[in-house]
């Protein structure tokens, strides 16, 4: 029996990559009528943005961003018709009444309290107690209204249980995946020049720990090394550092960069779930990441890479040198990375698990206008 799903998807950070990956798999689901709605938080030239820029320049950008996102979500819900809803939109807290009426699967990589506890995500000031209580209540109400909640990691699931009293049986843990047919190892792409190439992929260079990696590069013990940085922020290149600011997600150029590399490093000081890390694993690279967010669900420490304490430059340097200095270790860890990617992060399997939950929810309701 066919069913329709309204996918209301955030267009920020790693959620954009996950959106495209899910959408690609959904095309091969004949029983599911998928309807996609992109929720953006800035519209260049939009009325909200003009109002802020011209008359309220002192207004924090996140206020106009939330206003834009809520407006886009409202318009999308108003014109959509679906049996069930799937959403990862940050502005979902304003639409809990809709989620009570229509079976909804909430998707998240972290809870608001987890983000508040991470200094890297902090706005720089602590919410007054009444505001913090209101934020908790709104999110709790949204979770209660949803039929199911999908967490990307056990770290996020535990916060749902401990911080928001969500019953464990209401939560499913399904990590995002990558297309394993696209993200594949190809050692022939590596130049035969004895140079070791370390790769970093993170749009937010500071939050993703890019400065820590630069510090390692200055102190490196391996003389024949290059550092390749994919980011959206300005980073000085030269002297063995190569910077790419125009790389597109899931592109052949990005894939080639992974395939040419010997090690992937993402030493984030703030992270929920590093999709770039599972791309690297699928491409057959050993990986190093910091012990933040859902990293423990991604890396098997000592098996396919290392997990280091966040913001610990000395531990990061030691882990990098350990892998770069041992070719056999690098090769073995790279193979284990690919095997783990096939086991845990196949987007075909993970997306279909999500779609299966949505189909179960659709049986609870007949199609009506949202």
Secondary structure, 3 states (H helix, E strand, C coil): CCEEEEEEEECCCHHHHHHHHHHHHHCCCCCEEEEEEEECCCCCCCHHHHHHHHHCCCCCHHHHHHHHHHHHHHHHHHHCEECEEEECCHHHHHHHHHHHHCCEEEEECCCHHHHHHCHHHCCCCCCCHHHHHHHHHHHHHHHHHCCEEEECCHHHHHHHHHHHCCCHHHEEECCCCECCCCCCCCHHHCCCCCCEEEEEECCCCCCCCHHHHHHHHHHCCCCCEEEEEECCCCCCCECCEEEECCCCCCCHHHHHHHHHCCEEEECCCCCCCCHHHHHHHHCCCEEEEECCCCHHHCCCECCCEEEECCCCHHHHHHHHHHHHCCHHHHHHHHHHHHHHHHHHCEHHHHHHHHHHHHHHHHCCCCCEEC
